[in-house]
């Protein structure tokens, strides 16, 4: 396939390495221009382009993996010429302390992160690759049927796009678990027990079911508090987000 990646940070680069190794043609863009991506190109085998070129190159799948706060900076008509059947993957996470600042729309619990992204992009998105560490994404994929194979939750309002993305997740070496609609994708956001936990499929399905589909006020407060502790621990360790 032709796969476009907008964002050349940890997750974007890890995906580029894996996807090129599987024989896909990968085009990667960042906010500073393709001339700044020579190191990434050498490491990953991806072709540096602009974000606009990603949208124009007839990609079969497009991945948007940039800081959440930068989503509104993308051109408003970026995906206008991209056919409706092309899945747009969103990998974003909300980090108010370390990177994004407070975003009132995401503090109330009314919107999930990817619902907010979907509104800004004006296209249905598929939420995945947000709850696994980049180095695990790059190095821990295993053949189907391997005991303990890591499972990744996949959420979307577009059933056809979700199935295409779930097939890609499987090809990358992970079990794809349906996490319902984007409104239910809070179950894979930071602060929840599945975030960074590398659960196998049976445990992930059991966990998602145990949370229910509608986020309660108590759950929202609990996961916000958990996430704040995670962010503080990351800050104490000097971890930088990209």
C-alpha positions, 0 to 999 in steps of 0.5 A: 500500500501507499501509506502517508504519515503526517508527523515524524515523532516517536510514533510516526517514525516507529510506524514508518520503520515497520511499514517499510519493512513490510513492503509498503511505500511510506511518505512522511511529513512534518511541520518544518518541511521535507528537507529536515527529514533526511535523518528520518528518511535514512532510518525508516526508508520513508520518503520525506514530503509535505503534508499536502503531498501526503494528501495528494499521493493517492495514499491507501491509509493516512496517519496523523500523529502530531501533538494534539495542540497542533491539530488546528494548525493543519490546513483546513482543506488538507483532506478535501481531495482524499477519497472518502474510503481512505482511513485517517488514523489519529494517534493523538493523546492529550498531555496538558502538563507536558505539552498541550496546555489546558484545552477546556473542550477535553477537560469536561469529559463530553468529548473524547480526544479523537472526537475533537480531532475528527471535528477539526479534520472534518473527516471520520478518523480511526483511533489507534496506536495511542496507547502503546510505547513507540519502541514497543510498536517498533519492536514487539510485534509478533505473528498471529497466534503467539501467546501473549501477543499484544492487543491494540484497541481500535475505535471509529465511527466508520465501520469500513475504515475501522476494518481496514485499520484493524487489518493493518494492526494485525499485519504489524504484529498485534491483535486488533480489538474493536473499541467501539465508536470514537465516543467510547475511545476514552477507554484507551486514553491516558490514565486508563488501565489499558494505557501502555499496559500491553494487554493480550486480546482476551484481557483487553476485551474483558477490561474494555467491557468492564468499563461500560460504554458511557464514561461516568463522572467518577470514571472521568475524575479517576482517569484525569487524576491518574493521568496527572500523576503519570504526567508528573512522573514523566516530568520528574524523569525529564521525559520529552514528548514529540 
